[in-house]
Amino acid sequence: MDVLRDTARELVPPSKGILAADESSGTIKKRFDQIGVESTEENRRSYRQLLFTTAGIGEHISGVILYDETIRQATDDGTPFTELLEKAGVIPGIKVDTGAKPLALFPGETVTEGLDGLRERLAEYRELGARFAKWRATYFIGDGTPTDFAVMANGHAMARYAALCQEAEIVPIVEPEVLMDGEHDIAACAAATGRALDGLYEQLGQHRVDLAGTLLKVNMVLPGKGSPDQVDDAEIADATLRVLREHVPGDVPGIVFLSGGMTDEQATSRLNEINRRADGAPWQISFSYGRALQQPSLKVWSGDAANVDAARSALAHRALMNGLARDGSWSPERETAGV
């Protein structure tokens, strides 16, 4: 387990976080549609190459989560993406779940699939260079949801995934995401997030998963997007830290936040405020952002090779801003100053 524990710690060092580049084929198509680029395999490879060849990417990015297609791809000169990342000091990872599907007989709830054949897939991914993996479960806040059964079902699936990862010497990131969809207030998000975490860690314990060789990827505690009771970053930070302290074991080496539903700068500002208030926390607190890191690059690139350098600069800037926020040293003025 020492290798797993070492890798988990390597993913959450000061000033660094994780780039989530694990969009499924359907999700990346939606992103490409927004910029008028056809989602072909070559266009997807070119875009990921742009991201991974950003100069100094390892300064503020500790790891990259890849998709099944991407982990098999290479640069124009034939260098596998996993090898390219390792040379840059970035740890390759892999998304292994196959998506959230409707939970039978539980309207409005989902359970994440992908356990069938996972042991064999993990062995292959390890050969391809993956040193960590990710599995995401989603929870909706509504009338009576999430139910206890949905919490248990998703926690059980994540625990089985995590155990298989550790068997394969791959660090599992477990991601219970309480979605921002809805009109609920911040207290409802706090309650649902706490329940999801309790269910997850109960199952991880029963499955004998070594928590010191895992990471938690989780939502910040926020009001729903449609809530009339929006709150400031300070209240979000306090609510988030309160839930984490009450429900996440201290053995977990690091917590990385997802950015779902937030703007680029919101994700940075809120991460910064959490770290400013996190004195004495038993875990490292960092980021694992997808859209909040990539969106500026994607817009600048727009499928035009002439824009590659500018797109790389956009990624480097967002990585720097979040690296600062990971240490609680970001400010709005640094967005324009770039330092």
C-alpha positions as CSV (number, residue, x, y, z in Angstrom):
1,M,0.0,0.0,0.0
2,D,3.0,2.3,0.3
3,V,3.0,3.0,-3.4
4,L,-0.6,4.0,-3.4
5,R,-0.2,6.3,-0.4
6,D,2.9,7.9,-2.0
7,T,1.0,8.5,-5.3
8,A,-2.1,9.9,-3.5
9,R,0.1,12.4,-1.7
10,E,1.9,13.3,-5.0
11,L,-1.4,14.3,-6.4
12,V,-2.1,16.9,-3.8
13,P,1.2,18.9,-3.2
14,P,1.2,22.6,-2.6
15,S,0.4,24.9,-5.5
16,K,-0.9,22.0,-7.7
17,G,-4.1,20.2,-8.6
18,I,-5.6,17.8,-11.1
19,L,-6.8,18.6,-14.7
20,A,-9.9,16.6,-15.6
21,A,-9.6,15.8,-19.3
22,D,-11.8,12.7,-19.1
23,E,-14.9,14.0,-21.0
24,S,-16.9,11.1,-22.6
25,S,-17.4,11.1,-26.3
26,G,-20.9,12.6,-25.8
27,T,-19.6,15.4,-23.5
28,I,-16.7,16.4,-25.7
29,K,-19.0,16.6,-28.7
30,K,-21.2,19.1,-26.8
31,R,-18.1,21.2,-26.0
32,F,-16.9,21.1,-29.6
33,D,-20.4,21.9,-30.9
34,Q,-20.2,25.2,-28.9
35,I,-17.1,26.3,-30.8
36,G,-18.2,24.8,-34.2
37,V,-15.6,22.0,-34.3
38,E,-16.5,18.5,-35.5
39,S,-15.9,15.9,-32.9
40,T,-13.7,13.5,-34.8
41,E,-11.1,11.3,-33.2
42,E,-8.3,13.4,-34.8
43,N,-9.8,16.7,-33.6
44,R,-10.1,15.3,-30.1
45,R,-6.5,14.1,-30.2
46,S,-5.3,17.5,-31.4
47,Y,-7.1,19.3,-28.7
48,R,-5.8,17.0,-25.9
49,Q,-2.3,17.3,-27.4
50,L,-2.6,21.1,-27.2
51,L,-3.4,20.8,-23.5
52,F,-0.8,18.3,-22.6
53,T,2.0,20.1,-24.4
54,T,1.5,23.4,-22.6
55,A,4.9,24.6,-21.4
56,G,5.4,24.1,-17.7
57,I,2.2,22.2,-17.3
58,G,3.7,20.3,-14.3
59,E,4.2,23.6,-12.4
60,H,0.6,23.7,-11.3
61,I,-0.9,20.4,-12.6
62,S,-0.1,17.2,-10.6
63,G,-2.2,14.8,-12.6
64,V,-4.5,14.5,-15.6
65,I,-7.6,12.3,-15.8
66,L,-7.8,10.7,-19.2
67,Y,-10.6,9.0,-21.1
68,D,-10.3,5.5,-22.6
69,E,-9.7,6.9,-26.1
70,T,-7.2,9.5,-24.9
71,I,-5.0,7.1,-22.8
72,R,-4.3,5.2,-26.1
73,Q,-3.4,8.3,-28.1
74,A,-0.1,9.9,-28.9
75,T,1.4,13.2,-30.0
76,D,2.2,14.0,-33.6
77,D,5.7,12.5,-33.2
78,G,4.3,9.3,-31.8
79,T,4.9,9.9,-28.1
80,P,2.1,8.3,-26.0
81,F,0.2,10.9,-24.0
82,T,1.0,9.0,-20.8
83,E,4.7,9.1,-21.5
84,L,4.5,12.8,-22.4
85,L,2.8,13.6,-19.1
86,E,5.2,11.6,-17.0
87,K,8.1,13.4,-18.5
88,A,6.4,16.7,-17.6
89,G,6.1,15.6,-14.0
90,V,2.3,14.9,-14.3
91,I,0.7,11.7,-13.2
92,P,-1.6,10.0,-15.7
93,G,-5.0,8.9,-14.5
94,I,-8.1,7.3,-16.1
95,K,-11.9,7.6,-15.8
96,V,-13.2,4.0,-15.4
97,D,-17.0,4.3,-14.8
98,T,-19.3,4.1,-17.7
99,G,-21.7,6.8,-16.5
100,A,-24.7,7.4,-14.3
101,K,-27.8,5.5,-15.4
102,P,-31.4,5.7,-14.0
103,L,-31.7,3.7,-10.8
104,A,-34.5,1.2,-11.5
105,L,-37.7,1.9,-9.5
106,F,-36.3,5.1,-8.0
107,P,-37.5,7.9,-10.3
108,G,-35.2,10.8,-10.6
109,E,-32.2,9.0,-9.1
110,T,-29.1,7.4,-10.7
111,V,-26.5,4.7,-10.1
112,T,-23.2,4.7,-11.8
113,E,-22.2,1.6,-13.8
114,G,-18.9,0.2,-15.0
115,L,-18.0,-2.7,-12.6
116,D,-18.4,-5.4,-15.1
117,G,-14.9,-6.3,-16.4
118,L,-13.3,-3.6,-14.3
119,R,-10.5,-5.8,-12.9
120,E,-9.3,-6.6,-16.5
121,R,-9.7,-3.0,-17.6
122,L,-7.7,-1.7,-14.7
123,A,-4.9,-4.1,-15.5
124,E,-4.8,-2.8,-19.0
125,Y,-4.9,0.8,-17.9
126,R,-2.0,0.2,-15.5
127,E,0.0,-1.2,-18.4
128,L,-0.8,1.9,-20.4
129,G,0.6,4.1,-17.7
130,A,-2.4,5.1,-15.4
131,R,-1.5,5.5,-11.8
132,F,-4.8,6.7,-10.5
133,A,-8.5,6.4,-11.5
134,K,-11.8,8.2,-11.0
135,W,-15.4,7.0,-10.5
136,R,-18.3,9.6,-10.3
137,A,-21.7,9.2,-8.7
138,T,-24.4,11.8,-8.8
139,Y,-27.1,12.8,-6.3
140,F,-30.1,15.0,-7.0
141,I,-31.7,17.1,-4.3
142,G,-35.4,17.0,-4.6
143,D,-38.6,15.9,-2.9
144,G,-37.3,12.9,-0.9
145,T,-34.1,12.6,-2.8
146,P,-31.4,11.5,-2.5
147,T,-33.0,8.4,-0.9
148,D,-31.1,6.2,1.6
149,F,-31.1,3.4,-1.0
150,A,-29.5,5.6,-3.7
151,V,-26.8,6.7,-1.3
152,M,-26.1,3.1,-0.3
153,A,-26.2,1.8,-3.9
154,N,-23.7,4.4,-5.2
155,G,-21.5,4.1,-2.1
156,H,-21.4,0.3,-2.6
157,A,-20.4,0.6,-6.3
158,M,-17.7,3.2,-5.5
159,A,-16.3,1.0,-2.7
160,R,-16.1,-2.0,-5.1
161,Y,-14.4,0.1,-7.7
162,A,-11.9,1.5,-5.1
163,A,-11.0,-2.0,-3.8
164,L,-10.4,-3.2,-7.3
165,C,-8.2,-0.1,-8.0
166,Q,-6.1,-0.8,-4.9
167,E,-5.7,-4.4,-5.9
168,A,-4.3,-3.2,-9.3
169,E,-2.0,-0.7,-7.5
170,I,-4.0,2.3,-8.8
171,V,-5.1,5.1,-6.5
172,P,-8.9,5.4,-6.6
173,I,-10.5,8.9,-6.6
174,V,-14.1,8.5,-5.3
175,E,-16.4,11.3,-6.5
176,P,-19.8,11.6,-4.8
177,E,-21.3,14.7,-6.5
178,V,-24.4,16.4,-5.1
179,L,-25.6,18.3,-8.2
180,M,-26.3,22.1,-8.2
181,D,-29.5,21.6,-10.2
182,G,-32.6,22.8,-8.3
183,E,-33.9,25.5,-6.0
184,H,-32.6,24.1,-2.7
185,D,-30.7,26.3,-0.2
186,I,-27.2,25.7,1.1
187,A,-28.5,23.8,4.2
188,A,-30.1,21.2,1.9
189,C,-26.8,20.8,0.0
190,A,-24.9,20.4,3.3
191,A,-27.3,17.7,4.5
192,A,-27.3,15.7,1.2
193,T,-23.5,16.0,0.9
194,G,-23.0,14.7,4.5
195,R,-25.3,11.8,3.8
196,A,-23.5,10.9,0.6
197,L,-20.1,11.0,2.4
198,D,-21.4,8.9,5.3
199,G,-22.7,6.3,3.0
200,L,-19.5,6.2,0.9
201,Y,-17.1,5.9,3.9
202,E,-19.2,3.3,5.5
203,Q,-19.0,1.2,2.4
204,L,-15.2,1.9,1.9
205,G,-14.6,0.6,5.4
206,Q,-16.6,-2.6,4.8
207,H,-14.7,-3.2,1.6
208,R,-11.3,-2.9,3.5
209,V,-10.2,0.0,1.3
210,D,-7.0,1.8,2.7
211,L,-8.2,5.4,2.9
212,A,-4.6,6.7,3.0
213,G,-4.3,5.4,-0.6
214,T,-7.4,7.2,-1.9
215,L,-8.5,10.8,-2.7
216,L,-12.0,12.3,-2.4
217,K,-13.3,14.5,-5.2
218,V,-16.5,16.3,-4.1
219,N,-18.7,19.2,-4.7
220,M,-18.5,22.4,-2.6
221,V,-21.5,23.0,-0.4
222,L,-23.6,25.5,-2.5
223,P,-27.2,26.5,-2.9
224,G,-28.9,25.2,-6.0
225,K,-28.5,27.2,-9.2
226,G,-32.2,28.2,-9.0
227,S,-32.2,29.1,-5.3
228,P,-33.3,32.7,-4.5
229,D,-30.9,32.4,-1.5
230,Q,-27.5,32.7,-3.1
231,V,-24.6,33.3,-0.6
232,D,-21.1,34.7,-0.7
233,D,-17.8,32.8,-0.8
234,A,-17.2,33.0,2.9
235,E,-20.5,31.2,3.7
236,I,-19.8,28.6,1.1
237,A,-16.3,28.0,2.5
238,D,-17.6,27.7,6.1
239,A,-20.4,25.4,5.1
240,T,-18.1,23.2,3.0
241,L,-15.4,22.9,5.7
242,R,-18.0,22.1,8.4
243,V,-19.4,19.2,6.3
244,L,-16.0,17.9,5.5
245,R,-14.8,18.0,9.1
246,E,-17.9,16.1,10.2
247,H,-18.0,13.5,7.5
248,V,-14.5,12.9,6.0
249,P,-12.0,10.7,7.9
250,G,-8.7,12.3,8.7
251,D,-6.9,9.3,7.1
252,V,-7.8,10.6,3.6
253,P,-4.7,12.5,2.4
254,G,-6.4,14.9,0.1
255,I,-9.7,16.4,-1.0
256,V,-10.0,17.8,-4.6
257,F,-13.1,19.9,-5.5
258,L,-15.0,19.6,-8.7
259,S,-16.1,22.7,-10.6
260,G,-19.4,21.6,-12.0
261,G,-21.8,24.5,-12.6
262,M,-19.4,27.2,-11.5
263,T,-17.7,29.8,-13.7
264,D,-14.0,29.7,-14.0
265,E,-13.4,32.5,-11.6
266,Q,-16.0,31.3,-9.1
267,A,-14.3,27.9,-8.9
268,T,-11.0,29.7,-8.2
269,S,-12.3,32.2,-5.8
270,R,-14.2,29.7,-3.7
271,L,-11.3,27.3,-3.6
272,N,-9.1,30.1,-2.4
273,E,-11.6,31.1,0.4
274,I,-11.8,27.5,1.6
275,N,-8.0,27.2,1.8
276,R,-7.8,30.5,3.6
277,R,-10.1,29.1,6.3
278,A,-8.8,25.6,6.4
279,D,-6.2,25.9,9.2
280,G,-5.7,22.6,11.0
281,A,-7.6,20.5,8.4
282,P,-6.2,17.0,8.4
283,W,-6.3,16.7,4.6
284,Q,-4.7,18.7,1.7
285,I,-7.4,20.7,-0.1
286,S,-6.9,21.1,-3.9
287,F,-8.8,21.0,-7.2
288,S,-9.8,18.6,-9.9
289,Y,-11.3,20.9,-12.5
290,G,-12.4,20.1,-16.0
291,R,-14.4,22.9,-17.6
292,A,-13.1,25.6,-15.1
293,L,-9.5,24.9,-16.4
294,Q,-10.2,24.1,-20.0
295,Q,-13.0,26.4,-21.2
296,P,-10.9,29.5,-21.9
297,S,-8.4,27.3,-23.9
298,L,-11.2,25.6,-25.8
299,K,-12.8,29.0,-26.9
300,V,-9.4,30.4,-27.9
301,W,-8.4,27.3,-29.9
302,S,-11.8,26.9,-31.8
303,G,-10.2,24.2,-33.9
304,D,-7.7,26.6,-35.6
305,A,-4.0,25.5,-35.5
306,A,-3.0,29.2,-35.5
307,N,-4.5,29.6,-32.1
308,V,-2.7,26.8,-30.3
309,D,-0.1,28.9,-28.6
310,A,-2.8,31.3,-27.3
311,A,-4.9,28.4,-26.1
312,R,-1.9,26.9,-24.2
313,S,-1.4,30.3,-22.6
314,A,-5.0,30.4,-21.5
315,L,-4.6,27.0,-19.8
316,A,-1.4,28.0,-18.2
317,H,-3.1,31.1,-16.7
318,R,-6.0,29.2,-15.3
319,A,-3.7,26.5,-13.8
320,L,-1.6,29.3,-12.2
321,M,-4.7,30.9,-10.7
322,N,-5.9,27.7,-9.3
323,G,-2.5,26.8,-8.0
324,L,-2.5,30.1,-6.1
325,A,-6.0,29.3,-4.8
326,R,-5.0,25.9,-3.7
327,D,-2.6,27.7,-1.3
328,G,-5.1,30.4,-0.3
329,S,-3.0,33.2,-2.0
330,W,-5.2,34.1,-5.0
331,S,-6.8,37.5,-5.4
332,P,-9.0,39.0,-8.2
333,E,-6.1,41.4,-9.0
334,R,-3.9,38.4,-9.9
335,E,-6.4,37.4,-12.7
336,T,-5.3,40.4,-14.7
337,A,-1.7,40.7,-13.4
338,G,-1.1,37.0,-14.0
339,V,1.3,36.8,-11.1
